[in-house]
Each structure stands twice: as structure tokens, then as C-alpha cells.
Amino acid sequence: MAIAKIIANITQYISEAAMRIFGPTDDAYPATGIQPFTGEPYDKRKDDNS
């Protein structure tokens, strides 16, 4: 009986992992869309670290 229980536990573990991988997503990330650029373009002549 112990071997049958171990095999059942292994089968359940693998099937749950497969269901999680191939199942529908459950993440709730917000829809951000395209973010506008609001900074200044890099200009080497105006770099303060030179």
C-alpha cells in the first residue's frame, strides 16, 4: 500500500504542476499601455560628468 500511495502522490504532484503551467493565467497586472517619454535626450556636450 505504501508504494501505491507514493506513486499516487508523485502523479498528483506532476499533474498539478502541468495544470499550473498549461492552465489559464491568474496574474492581475494592470494594463499600462505605452508610456510617453518625458525626459531630455542625452547630449554628450551637456554631460556634467566630463
C-alpha positions as CSV (number, residue, x, y, z in Angstrom):
1,M,0.0,0.0,0.0
2,A,2.9,2.4,0.7
3,I,4.2,2.1,-2.8
4,A,0.8,2.8,-4.3
5,K,0.4,5.9,-2.1
6,I,3.9,7.2,-3.1
7,I,3.0,6.7,-6.8
8,A,-0.3,8.5,-6.3
9,N,1.4,11.4,-4.6
10,I,4.0,11.7,-7.4
11,T,1.3,11.6,-10.0
12,Q,-0.7,14.3,-8.2
13,Y,2.4,16.5,-7.9
14,I,3.2,16.2,-11.6
15,S,-0.4,16.7,-12.7
16,E,-0.8,19.8,-10.5
17,A,2.4,21.3,-12.0
18,A,1.2,20.6,-15.5
19,M,-2.2,22.2,-14.8
20,R,-0.4,25.3,-13.5
21,I,1.9,25.6,-16.5
22,F,-0.7,25.0,-19.2
23,G,-3.8,26.5,-17.4
24,P,-5.1,30.0,-17.8
25,T,-3.1,32.8,-16.2
26,D,-4.2,34.1,-12.9
27,D,-2.0,37.2,-12.7
28,A,-3.6,40.6,-12.1
29,Y,-1.2,43.0,-13.7
30,P,-2.6,46.4,-14.6
31,A,-2.9,47.3,-18.3
32,T,-0.3,50.0,-18.6
33,G,-0.1,50.7,-22.3
34,I,2.5,52.8,-23.9
35,Q,4.3,55.2,-21.6
36,P,5.2,58.6,-23.1
37,F,8.8,59.8,-22.9
38,T,9.1,62.9,-20.7
39,G,12.8,63.2,-20.3
40,E,15.5,65.0,-22.2
41,P,17.5,63.2,-24.9
42,Y,21.2,62.6,-24.0
43,D,23.6,65.2,-25.2
44,K,27.3,64.5,-24.6
45,R,28.2,68.2,-24.8
46,K,25.9,69.0,-21.8
47,D,27.1,66.0,-19.7
48,D,28.1,67.1,-16.2
49,N,30.5,64.2,-15.6
50,S,33.0,65.2,-18.3
